[in-house]
Amino acid sequence: MKIKPRKFRVPPSGKVKLRKWPTLVDPCYDSKADYQRILEDHVAGLSKAQNLLYADGRHSLLVILQAMDAAGKDGVIEHVMSGVNPQGCQVFSFKHPSPGELSHDFLWRTTRCLPERGRIGIFNRSYYEEVLIVRVHPEILRSEPLPAEVLADKDIWEKRYRSIRDLERHLGCNGTRIVKIFLHLSKEEQRKRFLARIDDPDKNWKFSRSDILERARWDDYQDAYEACLSATSTKAAPWYVVPADDKPNARLIVSRIILEALGEMALAYPRSPTQRRELLAIRRQLANESR
């Protein structure tokens, strides 16, 4: 099956109902060997595109990964970005904010980590946590040192969505392309993966009681994601809902989405007639040294 990223893109101002988006689709590969071949092709393409991005030096790419627990975010990063030069790629994982981070606005801690021009930045979770987990757990919001009128504002989520859209529009106007991936996992597949983590001692560290407590709020999280995806998928910074029940398939889809985004950027190796003449003169000098 040819991977068509547009198939997974949330249209601007679209009303998202996650039950209508599949968590499993026909695989893009015929066998394990075919999967490996396609992934290697994608990784090689990403490596080449990242080198061009770095040489061009005028743009950056920000990839945001959001998902329910056990959806495979870490695996996507590990497999999809395996061939990218570490000097040109930065990965940041955002967990519970520190007291110092809470002393700033909700976008501050992530904007400090935005990729420089010429680099790819990956956010494993992001500022979107502030309209997801914080919305599901309003006690977190109440614990933030915010003015009383902000905490009492019934439109707080809509205002945060607007702040996010404004930030992403600003970044786009300054050369940062944003690709947002929601790994769409079914509740049944999450149950199986949790059991696998419990049954494998080497994976016990990945599981805690808090994971089960969060699973109990599954429907609330689905509602929060639906509202978030609907409000913040724009033409310049779209969301992609990627079926995540099949891990290899999800990795191929994500890598194709990133490749397409890089391919749409106006990247070019620097060209300078003056520099070219200088290089040719140096070349003649080096060639003459062997005589």
Buried (B, 14 or more C-beta within 10 A) or exposed (E): EEBEBEEBBBBEEEEBEBEEBBBBBEBBBEEEEEBEEBBEEBBEBBBEBBBBBBEBBEBBBBBBBBBBBBBBBBBBBEBBBEBBEEEBBBBBEBEEBEEEBBEEEBBBBBEEBBBEBBBBBBBBBBBBBBBBBBBBBEEBBEEBEBEEEEEEEEEBBEEBBEBBBEBBBEBBEEBBBBBBBBBBBBEEBBEEBBEEBEEEEEEEEBBEEEBEEBBEBEEBBBBBBBBBBBBBBBEEBBBBBBBBBBBBBBBBBBBBBBBBBBEEBEBEEEEEEEEEEEEEEEEEEEEEEEE
